Amino acid sequence: MREILLPSASVLLGVCLGIYGALLAWRQDLFLHFHDTFVNRSSVNRHASWRHDIHRPQYRTVGILFALLAVFIVVKNAMLLFAHLR
């Protein structure tokens, strides 16, 4: 059971990281909406200084790196799952 549970959880977390990274890289407005909905709803967070700089290329690069890391995590753990299910 443990051989299936850990890769399954890793695939789920990898998909979440991929969504987060893709939104940060290509759809910053949806990223902010997603972040506000699921992370912290305080009014202090809505006026943070990083929110004004989100359209800078550095944030896009970080988002692309998150998305690539997520693809690696999902593929690696999906291969482990399929190998175990054979």
C-alpha positions as a Markdown table, in Angstrom:
| # | Residue | x | y | z |
|---|---|---|---|---|
| 1 | Met | 0.0 | 0.0 | 0.0 |
| 2 | Arg | 2.8 | 2.4 | 0.8 |
| 3 | Glu | 4.4 | 1.8 | -2.6 |
| 4 | Ile | 1.3 | 3.2 | -4.2 |
| 5 | Leu | 0.4 | 6.0 | -1.7 |
| 6 | Leu | 3.6 | 8.0 | -1.8 |
| 7 | Pro | 3.9 | 8.2 | -5.6 |
| 8 | Ser | 0.2 | 9.0 | -5.8 |
| 9 | Ala | 0.6 | 11.9 | -3.4 |
| 10 | Ser | 3.7 | 13.1 | -5.3 |
| 11 | Val | 1.8 | 13.1 | -8.5 |
| 12 | Leu | -1.0 | 15.2 | -6.9 |
| 13 | Leu | 1.4 | 17.6 | -5.4 |
| 14 | Gly | 3.3 | 17.8 | -8.7 |
| 15 | Val | 0.1 | 18.7 | -10.6 |
| 16 | Cys | -0.6 | 21.4 | -8.0 |
| 17 | Leu | 2.9 | 22.8 | -8.4 |
| 18 | Gly | 2.5 | 22.7 | -12.2 |
| 19 | Ile | -0.7 | 24.7 | -12.1 |
| 20 | Tyr | 0.8 | 27.2 | -9.7 |
| 21 | Gly | 3.9 | 27.6 | -11.8 |
| 22 | Ala | 2.0 | 27.8 | -15.1 |
| 23 | Leu | -0.3 | 30.5 | -13.7 |
| 24 | Leu | 2.7 | 32.4 | -12.4 |
| 25 | Ala | 4.4 | 32.3 | -15.7 |
| 26 | Trp | 1.6 | 33.0 | -18.2 |
| 27 | Arg | -1.5 | 34.2 | -16.3 |
| 28 | Gln | -0.5 | 36.4 | -13.5 |
| 29 | Asp | -4.1 | 37.7 | -12.9 |
| 30 | Leu | -5.4 | 34.2 | -12.4 |
| 31 | Phe | -2.3 | 33.4 | -10.2 |
| 32 | Leu | -3.2 | 36.3 | -7.9 |
| 33 | His | -6.9 | 35.1 | -7.7 |
| 34 | Phe | -5.7 | 31.5 | -7.0 |
| 35 | His | -3.3 | 32.7 | -4.4 |
| 36 | Asp | -5.9 | 34.9 | -2.7 |
| 37 | Thr | -8.4 | 32.1 | -2.7 |
| 38 | Phe | -6.3 | 29.3 | -1.3 |
| 39 | Val | -3.3 | 30.8 | 0.6 |
| 40 | Asn | -4.2 | 33.7 | 2.7 |
| 41 | Arg | -7.2 | 36.0 | 2.7 |
| 42 | Ser | -5.9 | 38.7 | 4.9 |
| 43 | Ser | -6.1 | 42.3 | 3.6 |
| 44 | Val | -2.4 | 42.8 | 4.5 |
| 45 | Asn | -1.5 | 40.1 | 1.9 |
| 46 | Arg | -3.6 | 41.8 | -0.8 |
| 47 | His | -1.5 | 45.0 | -0.5 |
| 48 | Ala | 2.0 | 43.4 | -0.4 |
| 49 | Ser | 4.7 | 44.9 | -2.5 |
| 50 | Trp | 5.4 | 41.7 | -4.5 |
| 51 | Arg | 1.9 | 41.9 | -6.0 |
| 52 | His | 2.8 | 45.1 | -7.9 |
| 53 | Asp | 6.0 | 43.5 | -9.4 |
| 54 | Ile | 4.3 | 40.2 | -10.5 |
| 55 | His | 4.6 | 41.1 | -14.2 |
| 56 | Arg | 8.4 | 41.3 | -14.1 |
| 57 | Pro | 10.4 | 38.7 | -16.0 |
| 58 | Gln | 11.8 | 37.2 | -12.9 |
| 59 | Tyr | 8.4 | 35.9 | -11.8 |
| 60 | Arg | 7.8 | 34.4 | -15.2 |
| 61 | Thr | 11.1 | 32.6 | -15.0 |
| 62 | Val | 10.3 | 31.2 | -11.6 |
| 63 | Gly | 6.9 | 30.1 | -12.8 |
| 64 | Ile | 8.5 | 28.3 | -15.8 |
| 65 | Leu | 11.0 | 26.6 | -13.4 |
| 66 | Phe | 8.1 | 25.5 | -11.2 |
| 67 | Ala | 6.2 | 24.1 | -14.2 |
| 68 | Leu | 9.2 | 22.2 | -15.4 |
| 69 | Leu | 9.9 | 20.8 | -12.0 |
| 70 | Ala | 6.3 | 19.7 | -11.7 |
| 71 | Val | 6.5 | 17.9 | -15.1 |
| 72 | Phe | 9.6 | 16.0 | -13.8 |
| 73 | Ile | 7.9 | 15.1 | -10.5 |
| 74 | Val | 4.7 | 13.9 | -12.2 |
| 75 | Val | 6.4 | 11.8 | -14.9 |
| 76 | Lys | 8.9 | 10.2 | -12.5 |
| 77 | Asn | 6.2 | 9.2 | -10.0 |
| 78 | Ala | 3.7 | 8.2 | -12.7 |
| 79 | Met | 6.3 | 5.8 | -14.0 |
| 80 | Leu | 6.8 | 4.4 | -10.5 |
| 81 | Leu | 3.0 | 3.9 | -10.2 |
| 82 | Phe | 2.7 | 2.2 | -13.6 |
| 83 | Ala | 5.7 | -0.1 | -12.9 |
| 84 | His | 4.2 | -1.1 | -9.6 |
| 85 | Leu | 0.8 | -1.8 | -11.1 |
| 86 | Arg | 2.2 | -4.2 | -13.7 |
